[in-house]
């Protein structure tokens, strides 16, 4: 039991979770970080992080996270890759149920992040890797000198589109509104590209497919509808990059019965100013937290604060014994 008992288990291996792990490990707490086997941290999928202080030339997202891992491990933090199914509380101990067993801990930090939303169209899941993608950094190389469509109008959509313009022959940006949520600098950068066509206000009605030489069904285009005049337009393209928003990776909290963590209407974890949840001993930080600013530097700051709150929580328990 003691061998499997941690002072703190951090659920999530992104910037928030790893920073929390750095702080709790430096405080000499026995710390375990569980990195998701299913949902990689958003930062890992980012080609370049250019607004993190101290990196004037920017830094690749994967490299940044690897640096955080190395730093956490230097202070004694253990990092594993697994999938969290649910958490339960037995007396004063939290039990984290994983795909490959279970872990006991005196406290928890939920830093499970968020993932891309889907269009919700027929065949979308079946066509992932066959023309449907949610990550330009991962898949841009497959579309060299081809035509793609990027769906969305926020920072993510514009960042992905800018990256894709280096590879593709033609890029359509499809957005349901005439106005974009993306920052002005990202809009300026994309609109300066000569291989980009903006299509607004359109929504995707259907994904078109064809059978390739390997007898696979792959994307051949999309049908889009103008939301103002209800006109239909068909776009021929080889790939569709979906960038329409995110949803939090908090399903495992909904499946937990003995310790109910309050979530907001969208599924994000509700906390107080010290990142404490509705359950004593459970803290949350980063992109899965309600009200968080979805930026790497903010995730790191929240991870640090959540880690310090855990240290304070456990010290109070020890001193009260």
Order of alpha helices (4+ residues) and beta strands (2+ residues): beta-beta-alpha-beta-alpha-beta-beta-beta-beta-beta-beta-beta-alpha-beta-alpha-beta-alpha-beta-beta-beta-beta-beta-beta-alpha-beta-alpha
